[in-house]
Amino acid sequence: MQSEALSTFVHEKIDDLKGRDIITLDIQNKASFADYMVIASGNSNRHVKSIAQNVAMECRAEGVEPLGIEGNDIGEWSLVDLGSVIVHIMTDEQRDKYQLEQLWEE
């Protein structure tokens, strides 16, 4: 699956599980490790974990094996590395604290 199609697929899967404030950043000209970054919020630690696990499961079903999943033990911030697409699912507190959108948009 191409990077842009994968980022759209991930966005849809997050939306299916009621992830909030989903944004997709094109970071192709800013980073060498990925093409897109998808950032979303979950309502609770359990919701964050559930979204991250579902994204990984749905990607596997489409033949895209995640390179890694981090932070799913605590659930404040889960990262799913899909190679060309990096997915961050965060609680509101973590998202406000780190402000990844602003960091990568500059």
N, C-alpha and C positions, 0 to 999 in steps of 0.2 A: 504494500500500500504506500503510495506517495505521501510525502510529508504533509502537504496541504490537506489531502483527503483524510489522513490520519488525525490531524488536528480537528477537523470538522467532525469526524466520527467520535472522538473523545468528548468534544463539546456536547454532542447530542446525548451521549451516555451519562454525562454528569447531569445534564438537564433532566433526563429520565428519572433520576433519583433525587430530584428537587435540590440539586446544588444551586447556590445563589451567586449572583454577581460574577458570572463566568465571562472571562475575557481571554482572547487569544492574541498573543504578541508575536509578530514576525521578527525574529532575532537573527535572521540569516546574515545580515551585514554587521552584526554586533558581537557574535560569538561563533566559535568554530565547532562547538560541541553539539549544537542542535540548530534546527531551522525555526521551530515554533515553541512557544511556552504557553501553556494553558493554565490559568490561575482561577480558582473558584473557592467559595466559602461553604462550609458545612455548619449546621446548626449546633452540633455538639461533637465531642470527641468520637462518640460512637458513629455519628453520621459521617464524619471525616473518614474514619476507617472503612466504613461500608462503601462509600463512594470510590475510594482508592482500590479496594478489593474488586469492586464491580468493573471498574475501568480495566484493570489487569485481566480479569476473567473474560470480558467481552473482546479485548484485543487478542487474547490467546485464541478465542473462537474464530477470529478472522485471520489467524496465522501470524500475528505479530506478537512475538515473545518479549515481555518486558525484560530489560537488562538488569533492573533492580527496583526494589520497593523499599523505601526508607521511612522511618518515623511512624509506622503503623502500629507499633507496640503501645505508644502513648496516645496518639490520635489528635494531637494539637496541630500537627503539620505533617501530612503524608506526601511523599514525593514518589511518583511513578516515572521511571526513566524508560522511555520507549525508543531511545536512540535519537531519531530526528525530532522527536516531540518530548518535551519535559512537562510533566503534569504536577502542579502544586495544588493540594486541597488543604485548606487551612481553616481554623476557627477564626471568628471575627477578631479576637484579641491578637492572635499571631499575625493576621493579615494587616491589622492596623499598626502593629509594632514594626514589622519588617518592610512594608510598603514596596513589595517587589515590582508592582506596576510602574511606580514612579522611577525606581532604580533603572529598569530596562527601557523605559520610554525616553529617557534623557539621552 
